[in-house]
Amino acid sequence: MEKCEWKFSVVEDENHYESGCGGEWFFFEGNTKENHMNLCPFCGEPIDVDFEQ
C-alpha cells in the first residue's frame, strides 16, 4: 500500500502540513496522531509524516 508523505511546519503558531498529493491541512492543537488522523483526506492513502512536534 502506498503512503501519502506529509511535510510538517509551524505557521503562525498552528501545525501546518503539506501533503504529497497537493493538499494542505492545519491543526490548531496537536498533531496527526493526537487528532487520530491516519488517512489523507485528499487521496485516502495512509499518512507518513516526515517530522512532528
FIKOLZA-1660 file (N, C-alpha, C; in steps of 0.1 Angstrom, whole numbers, plus 5000, padded with zeros to 4 digits):
% residues 53
   i   px   py   pz ch aa at
   1 5008 4988 5000  A  M  N
   1 5000 5000 5000  A  M CA
   1 5009 5012 5000  A  M  C
   2 5006 5022 4992  A  E  N
   2 5013 5034 4991  A  E CA
   2 5010 5043 5003  A  E  C
   3 5019 5052 5006  A  K  N
   3 5016 5062 5017  A  K CA
   3 5017 5076 5011  A  K  C
   4 5010 5085 5017  A  C  N
   4 5010 5099 5013  A  C CA
   4 5020 5106 5023  A  C  C
   5 5030 5112 5017  A  E  N
   5 5040 5118 5026  A  E CA
   5 5036 5132 5029  A  E  C
   6 5035 5135 5042  A  W  N
   6 5032 5149 5047  A  W CA
   6 5044 5155 5052  A  W  C
   7 5046 5168 5049  A  K  N
   7 5057 5176 5055  A  K CA
   7 5051 5186 5065  A  K  C
   8 5057 5186 5077  A  F  N
   8 5053 5194 5088  A  F CA
   8 5060 5207 5089  A  F  C
   9 5053 5218 5093  A  S  N
   9 5059 5231 5096  A  S CA
   9 5050 5238 5106  A  S  C
  10 5055 5248 5113  A  V  N
  10 5047 5256 5121  A  V CA
  10 5044 5270 5114  A  V  C
  11 5032 5273 5112  A  V  N
  11 5028 5286 5106  A  V CA
  11 5019 5294 5115  A  V  C
  12 5024 5305 5120  A  E  N
  12 5016 5314 5129  A  E CA
  12 5010 5306 5141  A  E  C
  13 5019 5298 5147  A  D  N
  13 5015 5290 5159  A  D CA
  13 5005 5279 5157  A  D  C
  14 5004 5275 5144  A  E  N
  14 4995 5264 5141  A  E CA
  14 5003 5253 5134  A  E  C
  15 5000 5240 5136  A  N  N
  15 5007 5229 5130  A  N CA
  15 5002 5228 5116  A  N  C
  16 5010 5230 5106  A  H  N
  16 5007 5231 5092  A  H CA
  16 5013 5219 5085  A  H  C
  17 5006 5212 5076  A  Y  N
  17 5011 5201 5069  A  Y CA
  17 5008 5203 5054  A  Y  C
  18 5018 5199 5046  A  E  N
  18 5016 5198 5031  A  E CA
  18 5016 5184 5027  A  E  C
  19 5006 5179 5020  A  S  N
  19 5005 5165 5016  A  S CA
  19 5013 5163 5003  A  S  C
  20 5017 5151 5001  A  G  N
  20 5024 5147 4989  A  G CA
  20 5015 5147 4977  A  G  C
  21 5002 5147 4979  A  C  N
  21 4992 5147 4968  A  C CA
  21 4987 5161 4965  A  C  C
  22 4993 5171 4972  A  G  N
  22 4989 5185 4969  A  G CA
  22 4980 5192 4978  A  G  C
  23 4976 5186 4989  A  G  N
  23 4967 5193 4999  A  G CA
  23 4974 5199 5010  A  G  C
  24 4967 5208 5018  A  E  N
  24 4972 5214 5029  A  E CA
  24 4963 5212 5041  A  E  C
  25 4968 5211 5053  A  W  N
  25 4960 5208 5065  A  W CA
  25 4966 5216 5077  A  W  C
  26 4957 5221 5085  A  F  N
  26 4961 5228 5098  A  F CA
  26 4955 5222 5110  A  F  C
  27 4962 5221 5121  A  F  N
  27 4956 5217 5134  A  F CA
  27 4959 5229 5143  A  F  C
  28 4948 5234 5150  A  F  N
  28 4950 5244 5160  A  F CA
  28 4957 5239 5172  A  F  C
  29 4955 5226 5175  A  E  N
  29 4961 5219 5186  A  E CA
  29 4965 5205 5182  A  E  C
  30 4976 5200 5187  A  G  N
  30 4980 5186 5185  A  G CA
  30 4986 5184 5171  A  G  C
  31 4989 5171 5169  A  N  N
  31 4994 5167 5156  A  N CA
  31 4985 5156 5150  A  N  C
  32 4990 5149 5139  A  T  N
  32 4982 5139 5133  A  T CA
  32 4978 5128 5142  A  T  C
  33 4987 5123 5150  A  K  N
  33 4985 5112 5159  A  K CA
  33 4975 5116 5170  A  K  C
  34 4977 5128 5176  A  E  N
  34 4969 5133 5187  A  E CA
  34 4954 5135 5182  A  E  C
  35 4953 5138 5169  A  N  N
  35 4940 5141 5163  A  N CA
  35 4934 5129 5156  A  N  C
  36 4940 5117 5157  A  H  N
  36 4936 5105 5151  A  H CA
  36 4934 5106 5136  A  H  C
  37 4944 5113 5130  A  M  N
  37 4944 5114 5115  A  M CA
  37 4953 5104 5110  A  M  C
  38 4948 5093 5104  A  N  N
  38 4956 5082 5099  A  N CA
  38 4956 5082 5084  A  N  C
  39 4946 5086 5078  A  L  N
  39 4944 5086 5063  A  L CA
  39 4944 5100 5058  A  L  C
  40 4950 5102 5046  A  C  N
  40 4950 5115 5040  A  C CA
  40 4935 5118 5035  A  C  C
  41 4930 5130 5039  A  P  N
  41 4916 5133 5035  A  P CA
  41 4915 5136 5020  A  P  C
  42 4927 5138 5013  A  F  N
  42 4927 5142 4999  A  F CA
  42 4928 5130 4990  A  F  C
  43 4936 5121 4993  A  C  N
  43 4938 5109 4984  A  C CA
  43 4934 5096 4990  A  C  C
  44 4932 5095 5004  A  G  N
  44 4928 5083 5010  A  G CA
  44 4939 5074 5014  A  G  C
  45 4951 5077 5011  A  E  N
  45 4963 5068 5015  A  E CA
  45 4967 5070 5029  A  E  C
  46 4973 5060 5036  A  P  N
  46 4979 5063 5049  A  P CA
  46 4989 5074 5049  A  P  C
  47 4989 5082 5060  A  I  N
  47 4997 5093 5061  A  I CA
  47 5011 5089 5067  A  I  C
  48 5022 5094 5061  A  D  N
  48 5035 5092 5065  A  D CA
  48 5041 5106 5067  A  D  C
  49 5043 5110 5080  A  V  N
  49 5048 5124 5083  A  V CA
  49 5063 5124 5085  A  V  C
  50 5070 5134 5079  A  D  N
  50 5084 5135 5080  A  D CA
  50 5089 5138 5094  A  D  C
  51 5081 5146 5101  A  F  N
  51 5085 5150 5115  A  F CA
  51 5073 5157 5121  A  F  C
  52 5071 5155 5134  A  E  N
  52 5061 5162 5141  A  E CA
  52 5066 5166 5155  A  E  C
  53 5061 5177 5160  A  Q  N
  53 5064 5182 5174  A  Q CA
  53 5056 5174 5184  A  Q  C
% end
